[in-house]
Amino acid sequence: MRWMNEPEWNEEDGRSGVKAIRMQVPGGTDCWRKTRHNMISDNVPFRYRNVIGDFEVILHATTKFTGNYEQAGIMVRESDETWMTCGFQVFDGQPQASAVVTRDTSDWSLLPLPETQDSMYFVVKRTKEVVECFYSFDGFEWTQVRQAVLSDANKLMVGMYGACPQGDGFEVVFEHFTIKSEDGELDLSDGEGEDLAIQDEESEELQIEDE
């Protein structure tokens, strides 16, 4: 996998023996484009893999937020003008599931969580140009946060991110990062950054393309 704005991080054994990524999210990091304040910020740490075609990406994140707008979760990205995030954060003291869809300008939505959560699962599904994002406390029961048109590009960057616009930074642990087709799956907790081509729904084959 590759980094954009690489922070301090390390790989370790997570729960149930799966590999985990511990990321130190620096202060002063954010992803936002134009809406309301005409501000453009695009410096969040983002660990990703290029994915071709439709997909479903699953991620588990654990952290303890200490400040407003701190956030972590999944990012799907075509360019600095076209991207989306799905994760959780604290806004005005309230824990929220959060999604931002950006197509030149950022469109933000929040869904209040029933209780303070330090650990959550997230899923983003892509079908052609449409993305859908969901959250879960246990990995079994899912709540939809957002459905939107994002991009019809053949290849998108898919991975994990964190942002800390106002504070000094925080730590987040990512586990269970997996990209799936309908019939097959591939654990992407490690790898050297190859492009992943998801085959059609009738095939379980996941092919790695050459650079």
WODA-V278606 format. One line per field, one symbol per residue. ss: DSSP state (H for helix, E for strand, - for the rest). A space follows every 10 residues. Layout:
ss = ???
This chain:
ss = -EEE---EEE EEE-HHH-EE EEEEEE--E- EEE------E EE--EEEEEE EE--EEEEEE EEE------- EEEEEEEEE- -EEEEEEEEE E--EEEEEEE EEE--EEEEE EE------EE EEEEEEE--E EEEEEE---- --EEEEEEE- ----EEEEEE EEEE----EE EEEEEEEEEE ----EEE--- ----EEEE-- -----EEEE- -
